[in-house]
């Protein structure tokens, strides 16, 4: 086993632990938990047996399987970053609305005095 494969497996096991920890803290719903654990198990499988996607890499004219993994990783990171940005914007708007409502209530409360 190559060093990169070993590091990938250790990283995936750590991520499974991390996902489980956050699931127990109720930061994830059950379906999200299953999705993430499945993803990391698939990651371990692909780290152990990269030849399983060699056909896909050849079809896309990618010389090494590792290059395919890097391309897929960039796609996934881009998608997650985009989703994170959307979530942050939604949260920002909700917070802005709460602060605005609280300020209006305080002003009307002071005006009545």
C-alpha positions as CSV (number, residue, x, y, z in Angstrom):
1,X,0.0,0.0,0.0
2,X,1.3,3.4,-1.0
3,X,1.7,6.2,1.5
4,X,-0.9,8.3,-0.3
5,X,-3.4,5.4,0.0
6,X,-2.7,5.0,3.7
7,X,-3.1,8.7,4.4
8,X,-6.3,8.7,2.4
9,X,-7.7,5.9,4.4
10,X,-6.7,7.4,7.8
11,X,-8.3,10.7,6.7
12,X,-11.5,9.0,5.6
13,X,-11.7,7.1,8.9
14,X,-11.2,10.4,10.8
15,X,-14.0,12.0,8.7
16,X,-16.3,9.1,9.5
17,X,-15.5,9.6,13.2
18,X,-16.1,13.4,12.8
19,X,-19.5,12.8,11.0
20,X,-20.6,10.4,13.7
21,X,-19.6,12.9,16.4
22,X,-21.6,15.6,14.8
23,X,-24.6,13.2,14.2
24,X,-24.6,12.4,17.9
25,X,-24.6,16.1,18.7
26,X,-27.6,16.3,16.4
27,X,-26.0,18.6,13.8
28,X,-27.1,16.1,11.1
29,X,-30.3,14.4,10.3
30,X,-30.2,10.6,9.9
31,X,-30.2,10.7,6.0
32,X,-27.4,13.2,6.0
33,X,-25.4,11.0,8.3
34,X,-26.0,8.0,6.1
35,X,-25.0,10.0,3.0
36,X,-21.7,11.2,4.5
37,X,-20.7,7.8,5.9
38,X,-21.5,6.2,2.6
39,X,-19.4,8.9,0.8
40,X,-16.4,8.3,3.1
41,X,-16.7,4.5,2.8
42,X,-16.7,4.9,-1.0
43,X,-13.7,7.1,-0.6
44,X,-11.9,4.3,1.3
45,X,-12.9,1.8,-1.3
46,X,-11.6,4.0,-4.2
47,X,-8.4,4.6,-2.2
48,X,-7.8,0.8,-1.9
49,X,-8.9,-0.1,-5.4
50,X,-8.3,2.8,-7.7
51,X,-8.3,0.5,-10.7
52,X,-12.1,0.2,-10.4
53,X,-12.4,3.7,-12.1
54,X,-9.6,3.2,-14.6
55,X,-12.2,2.7,-17.4
56,X,-13.8,6.0,-16.6
57,X,-10.4,7.7,-16.6
58,X,-9.5,6.3,-19.9
59,X,-12.8,7.3,-21.4
60,X,-12.2,10.9,-20.3
61,X,-8.6,10.7,-21.7
62,X,-7.2,11.2,-18.2
63,X,-3.8,9.5,-17.9
64,X,-3.7,8.7,-14.2
65,X,-6.6,7.7,-11.9
66,X,-5.2,10.1,-9.3
67,X,-5.8,13.0,-11.7
68,X,-9.5,11.9,-12.0
69,X,-9.8,12.0,-8.2
70,X,-8.3,15.4,-8.1
71,X,-10.7,16.7,-10.7
72,X,-13.7,15.1,-8.8
73,X,-12.4,16.6,-5.5
74,X,-12.3,20.1,-7.1
75,X,-15.9,19.7,-8.4
76,X,-17.1,18.5,-4.9
77,X,-15.3,21.3,-3.1
78,X,-16.7,23.9,-5.5
79,X,-20.2,22.6,-5.0
80,X,-19.9,22.5,-1.2
81,X,-18.4,26.0,-1.2
82,X,-21.4,27.3,-3.2
83,X,-23.9,25.6,-0.9
84,X,-22.1,27.0,2.1
85,X,-22.3,30.5,0.6
86,X,-26.0,30.1,0.0
87,X,-26.5,28.9,3.6
88,X,-24.5,31.8,5.0
89,X,-26.5,34.3,2.9
90,X,-29.8,32.8,4.1
91,X,-28.6,32.9,7.7
92,X,-27.5,36.5,7.3
93,X,-30.9,37.6,6.0
94,X,-32.7,35.8,8.9
95,X,-30.4,37.5,11.4
96,X,-31.0,40.8,9.8
97,X,-34.8,40.4,10.0
98,X,-34.6,39.4,13.7
99,X,-32.4,42.4,14.5
100,X,-34.7,44.7,12.5
101,X,-37.9,43.4,14.2
102,X,-36.2,43.7,17.7
103,X,-35.2,47.3,16.9
104,X,-38.7,48.2,15.7
105,X,-40.2,46.7,18.9
106,X,-37.8,48.7,21.1
107,X,-38.5,51.9,19.2
108,X,-42.3,51.5,19.5
109,X,-41.9,50.5,23.1
110,X,-39.9,53.7,23.9
111,X,-42.4,55.8,21.9
112,X,-45.3,54.6,24.0
113,X,-43.5,55.8,27.2
